[in-house]
């Protein structure tokens, strides 16, 4: 769980704030606002990664495997996608997808039924066990992530989400 922050001074004493003050002494003409935002975003990502990965591990999954199952689950019934659709949505290569699919198929979480329309490609489909596993892992992950954000009130969460979305859209080619 995130700790509650009680004073504005605490906000300037994080590792990025310290570095920005150091840089402002050494190179006062350099604007470090990018560090204030992107440096903190990177630090947050690194900090929350281990507990999120631990949630997936409780379900016998690594992050990449969970991403495959989650992509299939959120695609809706029949929870089936062509491999090309999967690797494009996951933003990985087909070579990166193949070992994930092999592990998930071996675990009984996905299956590769024949395609009704394309004999050259076997679609990837969640099994009932895979659907249950993906849903349970997703629910646990969202509970953890909500817990990690308890230091922010609802208005702050909405503002931060909106601002990050604005930045993400601007950076998306």
Residue pairs with C-beta under 8 A, 6 or more apart in sequence:
1 147
1 148
1 150
2 147
2 148
2 149
2 150
2 151
3 151
4 150
4 151
5 11
5 151
11 17
12 21
14 40
15 43
16 35
16 36
16 39
16 40
16 43
17 36
19 32
19 35
19 39
20 32
20 35
20 36
23 30
23 32
23 35
24 32
37 167
41 164
48 145
48 148
51 144
51 148
52 63
52 141
52 144
52 145
53 62
53 63
55 137
55 140
55 141
55 144
56 62
56 63
56 65
56 66
56 137
56 141
58 137
58 140
59 66
59 133
59 136
59 137
59 140
60 107
60 133
61 69
61 133
61 137
64 92
64 96
64 100
65 100
65 103
65 104
65 109
66 134
66 137
66 138
66 141
67 90
68 86
68 90
68 97
68 100
68 101
68 104
68 110
68 124
69 104
69 109
69 110
69 126
69 130
69 133
69 134
69 137
70 134
70 137
70 138
71 81
71 86
71 89
71 90
72 79
72 80
72 81
72 86
72 110
72 124
72 125
72 126
72 130
72 134
73 79
73 126
73 131
73 134
73 135
73 138
75 81
78 125
79 125
79 126
79 130
79 131
80 113
80 123
80 124
80 125
80 126
81 89
81 123
81 124
82 115
82 118
82 121
82 123
82 124
83 94
83 97
83 101
83 121
83 122
83 123
83 124
84 94
84 121
86 97
86 124
87 93
87 94
87 96
87 97
90 96
90 97
101 110
101 112
101 124
104 110
104 130
105 111
105 112
108 127
108 129
108 130
109 126
109 127
109 129
109 130
109 133
109 134
110 124
110 125
110 126
110 127
110 130
111 124
111 125
111 127
112 122
112 123
112 124
112 125
113 122
113 123
113 125
114 122
115 121
115 122
115 123
126 134
149 157
152 160
